[in-house]
């Protein structure tokens, strides 16, 4: 699905990118980054299309989503402080005065 069609489907559902990202527990930037590629991954396309169709049919997709328990995705490249790229070894960091 193209990014523009994805946004159209979200519009049918009455959602902004930020609201969609909040519902699926992702950051808005992780969603908007797909605009540079011009397409969204199939799993996001399916979710957006279903939300759009449910909203058009008068069905509350938010109620359905609220019944699903899931953890937020961990950000990629998010190394812990004092770690490099997820390395398991501690780095000796020196501070310049």
LINTA-V578803 format. One record per pair of residues at least 24 apart in sequence whose C-alpha atoms are under 10 Angstrom apart, sorted by the first residue. I is the first residue (numbers start at 0). J is the second residue. If there is no record, write none. Layout:
{{I/J} {I/J}}
This chain:
{{0/37} {0/38} {0/39} {0/40} {0/41} {0/43} {0/44} {0/45} {0/47} {0/48} {1/33} {1/34} {1/36} {1/37} {1/38} {1/39} {1/40} {1/44} {2/30} {2/31} {2/32} {2/33} {2/34} {2/35} {2/36} {2/37} {2/38} {2/39} {2/40} {2/44} {3/34} {3/37} {3/38} {3/39} {4/37} {4/38} {4/39} {4/44} {4/47} {4/48} {5/34} {5/37} {5/38} {5/39} {5/43} {5/44} {5/45} {5/46} {5/47} {5/48} {5/51} {6/34} {6/44} {6/47} {6/48} {7/47} {7/48} {7/51} {8/44} {8/45} {8/46} {8/47} {8/48} {8/49} {8/50} {8/51} {8/52} {8/54} {9/44} {9/46} {9/47} {9/48} {9/49} {9/50} {9/51} {9/52} {9/54} {10/47} {10/50} {10/51} {10/54} {11/47} {11/48} {11/50} {11/51} {11/52} {11/53} {11/54} {11/55} {12/47} {12/48} {12/49} {12/50} {12/51} {12/52} {12/53} {12/54} {12/55} {12/57} {12/59} {12/60} {13/50} {13/51} {13/54} {13/55} {14/47} {14/50} {14/51} {19/43} {19/46} {19/47} {19/50} {21/71} {22/61} {22/64} {22/65} {23/64} {23/69} {23/70} {23/71} {23/72} {24/69} {24/70} {24/71} {24/72} {24/73} {25/70} {25/71} {25/72} {25/73} {25/74} {26/71} {26/72} {26/74} {29/74} {29/75}}
